[in-house]
Amino acid sequence: MATVHLRIGDLVWGKLGRYPPWPGKIVSPPKDLKKPRGKKCFFVKFFGTEDHAWIKVEQLKPYHPHKEEMIKINKGKRFQQAVDAVEEYLKKAKGKDQTHSDDKSKSEKGRKTAKPMKIIEEDDEDPFKGGLSDKPVKDDPHFHHFLLSQSEKPASSMEPITKRLKIIEEDTKSTSIQAADSTAINGSITPTDKRIGFLGLGLMGSGVVSNLLKMGHVVTVWNRTAEKCDLFIQEGARLGRTPAEVVSMCDITFSCVSDPKAARDLVLGPSGVLQGIRPGKCYVEMSTVDPETITELAQVITSRGGRFLEAPVSGSQQLSNDGMLVIVAAGERSVYEDCSSCFQAMGKTSFFIAGEAGNAARMMLILNMVQGSFMATIAEGLTLAQATGQSQQTFLDILCQGQMASTFVDQKCQNILQGNFKPDYYLKHIQKDLRLAISMGDSVNHPTPMAAAANEVYKRAKALDQSDNDMSAVYRAYIH
């Protein structure tokens, strides 16, 4: 591969972790920000976002020679907006260059000079949605890149991050903390200085960890299948050999696993979480499990002086990757507040449910019961349309123009029609949630006939070997 010489002012395509190449400009870093040790890298400001990062030189490509290639492989509204921002910037730069050229020719008329190298000055109009933060970022040798938060800006452009949070107290005693732009796309988060641990790198956990790292958190990871940790180590995470070691190394440890048994084993098993808990250590259970499991885990964690929070998430693999999960939390309020920057990195909204630990599990099971039942009904409608000679595509087109229109309906139905059942939320997990919700209804003598019917359809889909496919594969239970 030919060596590409880059300098300050160059427009480039920069690749950050697992995210697609994005247009940016090489700039001078803040004076108090040290360059990471190791391979050569440049400090890049990305167009159309508020992200700034150290990017290794092998992850950079010149903008113009690779423009067509990048436009072909990257889609999406935000990407197009970023490319438009580059083009607008180039137009303004060209106009400025022309003005400079005219002035120069007037003052040096008749004098021959060497062709100047074009260097974009730092005081040019900023094409990005905000400037560099004045706050230093920790220099951590384990990081391959560093992000600067937009924690301080002039009042005219943005309020401090502490004012960007909306605190909503409702009559129900629940609280919502919503970051005005709290997605992993915008980079406007001040990461906590607490050390973060994360256990479980499945469909949901992987996206969460990526966004925690991208937003500048110091993260130590562990997974039952150790190979899954490799990618995150490359992105800057540290490796813990056991759950106990992760907890002992970190201030706040999150876990996200498949079911109640896995959650219990993680805490109570050999070299488990409980062995690493010391007074003041925080444990956050993000798995969707039953309230009884949460109560048990809360009791054993607090019995060792630990602090406990449950924080299951509503969403999918895609929403996890995009930092757009909805977090529902309950337990110790101070832990919830300590997790604020983490929740902003991984989600668009987080809710705190007042009362005992277990209330978030109850709420999440109800939410997933509704979602699972709805998905089964949509699959039933699609197959009934086919059985009666109606166009499934027309059914979907009409559905998406009515009151039930949503991204969820559109994406799931399109995937069904294309025969694409790549998991975004495992079918076996939504069936588990339905089962737990039905059991919860039984415990308070509340009927759940709709959920019970949907549960049977998912059980049939599992019998047809659809467990590890997406929940939309429940469709196949109706056609076999």
N, C-alpha and C positions, 0 to 999 in steps of 0.2 A: 504494500500500500504506500503510495507516494506521501511524503511528508508535507503537511499543510502548515504554513507559517501564519500564525494569528497574532493580532495585537489589539490593544485597547481601541475601541471604536468600531471594530469589525462586527457585522451582523452574522449571526450563526444559527444553526440548529443545535440545540442542546438536549441531551437525553439524561433524565433524572430518574435513577432507580428503574422501576418497572413501568414508568409512565412513557407515553410516546414522545418522539422528538418534538420540541417546541421552539418557535422562533424567539431569539433573544439578541442582546447586544453585550459585548464584552466591555466592562467598565472597571474603573479603579475601585477597589474595596474601601470601606471606611478605614481610617488610619489605625484605629485600635483593634482591627480584626486581623488576626494572624492567619497566614495561609496554612492549610493542613499539610502535615508532613507526608512524604511519600512521592507519588507520581506528580508530574507537572499538571497544573490545573489553572483555570481562569475563573474570575468572578463574573457571573452572568446575570443580567436583569432580563426577565422574560416579558414579552409583549402580551397585552391583554389580561395580565394577572398582576398580583402583588408579590410574586415570588422572586427571590434573589438567592443564588446558590453558587458555591464552588463546584465547578464541573471539570472532571478530568479531561485532558486534551483529547484522548481517544474517543470521548463521548461527544465531541464537537465536530460539526461540519460547516463549511462556509455556506452562507444563506443562498446566494444566487445560483451556484452550480447544482444545488440539490433541491431547489424550490419545487420543480415539477414533480420530482420523485416523492417528496414529502406530502404534497397536496393529494397525490393519488392514493397514498396509503393511510392518510389520516382524514377522518371525517368529523362532523359535529359542529354545532353552532359556535361554541367557544373557540375551537380551533380556527374556524373561518374568521371570527372576529379578530383573533390574534394576527392572522395573515393580513387582514385589512388594515390593522394598526401599523404593521410594518410598511405597507405600501403608502399609507398616508404620511408616515414618517419620512420615507424616501422622497416623496413629492416635496415636502417642506425643506428637506436637506438639499435637494436639487435646486430649489428656488433660492435658497440661501447661498449655495455655491455660485450660482449665476450672478447674484448681486456682488459677492466678493470678487468674482472674476472681472466684472465690469469696472468696479472701483480700481482694481489692480491694473487693468490695462490702461486706464486713464492716467494713473500716477506713474506708470513705468512704460509709457508708450515708446515703441521702437526698441525696447531692451529685450534680448533673448534670455530666457530662463529655462532651467530644467523643469520637466513636467512634475508638479508637486504630487506627493502621496496624499491621498485623501484620508484624513483622520477626523472622525466625528468628535467634536469637542464636548466635554462633560457639561458645559453650560448651555448646550443646545436644548431646545424645548423637549421636555421629557415625554416620550410616547407612552409611558407606562401609567398604570392607575395608581400612582403614588411614588414617593421617593424612598431612599434608604433610611432605615431607622438609625438613630444616633446611639442606640444601646448596643454594647458589645455582646457577642455570642461566645459561649464557652468554647475553648479550643480543646476538643476531645480527640485523641489519636485514633479512637475506634471508629470515628465518623469518616466516610468518604466524601461527604458534602455537608455543608452547613446552610441553614436557612435563616434569614433575618426576619423577625416578626415586624409587622407594622404596628408596633405598640405605641409609638408617639408620632403624631403628625400635627400640623397646624390646625387650629379649630376650623378653619375654612374648608379643609379637605376631609378631615375625619376626626372624630372624638377619640380620646384614649380608650383602650380596649375595655377598661373597667366600666366605661359608660356605654359600651356597645352591647352589653348584656341586658336583656329585658327580664326582670324578675316579676312573675305573675303569681299573685296569691289568689287562690280561688276559694269559694265557699266550701269546696270539698276537702280543703286542707292540703291539696296537692300543689306543688310548685313547679313551674316550668322555667328553665334557664335556656333562653334562645339566643344564640349568637347571630348578629345581624347578617353575617356572611359566613356562618360557621361550616364551611365545607373544606375539604382538602384541596380544593382547586385554588383558593385565593391566598393562602399563606398569611392571613392576618391574625395570628394567634401567638400570644406570649407563652412559651412552654413553661410548665412548672419546673422548679429546680429539684424536685423530688425524683429519686431513682424509681423507674417504672419496671415492673416485671410482667411478663405475659406468658401464660400457659395455654397451649392449644392453638395450632396453626391450621385449622380447617378452612372451610369456605368463608366463614365470617371472620375468624381470627386473623387470617392472612391479610385481608384488607385493612383491618383495624391497626395491626402492627405497622404496616407500610405507611399509613397516614400519621401515626404517632411519630415515626422516624422522620417523615417528610416535614413535620412541623417542629422538629428540633428537640424532641424528647429523648432522654437517655433511656434506652430500653434493653432489658435482658430477656431472652426468650428460651423457652423449652417446649419440646414436642415429643410425644411418645415415639413417633418415627423421626429420628434425629435428622435425617437428610433434609426434611422440610425447613430446617433452620438455616441451611447453607445460604440461600438467597438473601435472607435478612441479615446474616452476618456480613455479606458483601455490601449491603445497604447501610451498614453502620451499627447493627445491633450487637450485643454481647451474648455469649452463650452460657446458659446454666446447665450443669450436668444432671440435676434432679430438681423436682419442684421445691424440695426443702432448701436447696442451695439458692434458687432464685429468690425465694421469700426472705432468706437470711441476708441476701445482698441488696435487696430493694426496700424502698419505703412503702410503695403501693404495688400490690401484685393483683393483676386481673387474670381470670380464667374463663375460657369459653370452650366447652366440650359438648358432647352429643346428647347425653341423657343423665338421669339421676344417678345411675350406677357409676358412670364415669366421673361425675362430679364428686361423689362420696369417695371413690377410690383415690382420686387426686389428692384429697385432703387427708384421708385416714389411712391410706396404704403405705407400704414401705417407702422410706425417703420422701414421704408426702409433705404437703403444705404444713400440716400441724407441727411437724418436727422443726420447721424453720420459724414458726411464729414466736415472737418475743413481745413484751409489752410495747405498745405503740405501733406495731406493724399493722398495715391495712391490707385487708383481703376483700376483693371485689368479685363476686360471682356473677358472670354474664350469661351463663348457660340458661336455657329455658327448661326449668324443672318444676316439680310440684312444690307447694308451700311447705309440706312436711320436711322435705330435703333441705330447704332453705333454713327452716327453724333449727334443724339438727346441726347444720354447718355453722350457723350463727352462734349457737351455744358452745360448740367446741372451740371455735376461734376466740370468742370473748373469754372463755374459761382460762385461756393462756395469757390474757392481757391484750389480746389483739383487738383490732377495730374492724367491724364488718359492714359491708354494703352489698346488697343485691342490685344488679343493674342489667337485666336481660334486654335484648335489643330486638326491635321490629325492623325487618328489611330483608335483603337478599345479598348474594355475593356481589352483584353489580353495585348495589347501594353501599355496601361495605367498602368496596374499592373506591367509590366516589366520595366517601366521607359523608354520606347522606342518611345514616341510620337514625332511628328514633330510639332513644334510651329511656327506659322506665326504671326508676330506682326507688329503693326503700331501705330502711335501716338507720345507721348513724348519720345524721345530717352533716356533721363536720367532715366526714369522709367524702360525702357527695360534693361538698364545697372544695375539698382538696383535689378532687378529680376534675375540676371545671375545665382546665385546658385540654385534658385528655378527651373529655366528652365533646368539646368543641372540635377537636381534630377528627374524631371518628363519626360525628353525627351532625344533623341539622338542628335537632332539638332534643333536649333532655327534660324529663319530668321527675320530680320527687314526690312520691306518694307517702303522706304522713301515716303514722301508726306503726305497727309491728313489722319486723322483717317477715317476708312472705306475701305482703300485699302486692309487691311488684310482680311476683310469680303469678299471683291470682289474676292480675290485670293482663299480663302477657298471654296467659293461657286462654283468656276470653277473646283477646284480639286474634290469636292464631286459630281459635275455634271458628271464628267468623270468616277469616280468610280461607281456611281449609274447606269449609262448607260452601263458600262462594265459588271456589275453584271447581269443586265437584259439580256444582249446578251449571257452571259455564260449559264444562265438558259434556254434561247431559244435554244441554241445549244444542251444542254443535252436532252431536251424534243424532239427536232427534231431527234436526234440520236435514241431515243427510238421509236419514231413513224415510223421510216424507218427500224426498225429491227436491228439497230446497238447496240453494247454493249456500255453502258454509261461509264463503267470502262475503256474500251479500248480507248474511246474518251478522257477521262481524262488523261490516260497514255501517249497518243500521244501529247496532249496539253502541258503536263508538261515536255516534252522533246524538245519542240520547242521554238521559240522566245518569246512566251507569258508566258513562265514558270515563276511562282512566288509563294511565300508562300501564298499569298492571294488566287490565283486560286486554289491551291492544297487544302487548308483548307476549303474554301467555298464549293468546289465540293465534297470533302469527306463528309462533313457534310450533304450535300443534299442527297448523296447516302445512308447515314446512317439514314436519316430522323431526323437528329438532328438540330433543329432550335433555340436552346437556344441563347438568344440575346448576341451578341458581339458588334453589332451596330444596334440599333432598326430600323426596316423597316420604321416605321412612321417618323423617323428622316431623313432618306435618302430621303424619298419622299418630306419632307418639304424642304430639301436642293435643290432638283430638281425644286420644285415650285418656290423657291426664285431665283434660277439661271435663270430660264425661264423669270421671271419678270424683272430681271436685264437686260437680253438681249433685252426685249421689250423696256426698258427705253432708250436704245441707238440705237434702231432700228436694232438690230443684230439678224438674224435668229438662232433658236436653235431647228431644227426639230428632231434631234436624241434624245435630252433630253426630248422633248415634247412626243415623242413616248414612251420612257422609263417611263416617269411620269404616263402615262395612265396605263401601266402594273402594276406599284406599287399601283395605286389607286384601280385597280381591286383586288390586293392582300389584300389591307386594307378592301375592301368590303367583302372579304372572312375571315375576323377576324384574319388577320396576323400582325396587327399593332405592337403588343408587342413581336413579334418574331424577329429573326435576319433578316437582309436585304436579306439574301440568300433565305428566304421564298418566295421571288418573284417567285421562281420556281413553287409554288403552283398555281399561276395565270394562268399557261400554262396547268395544268393538270385537272382543274375543269371547 
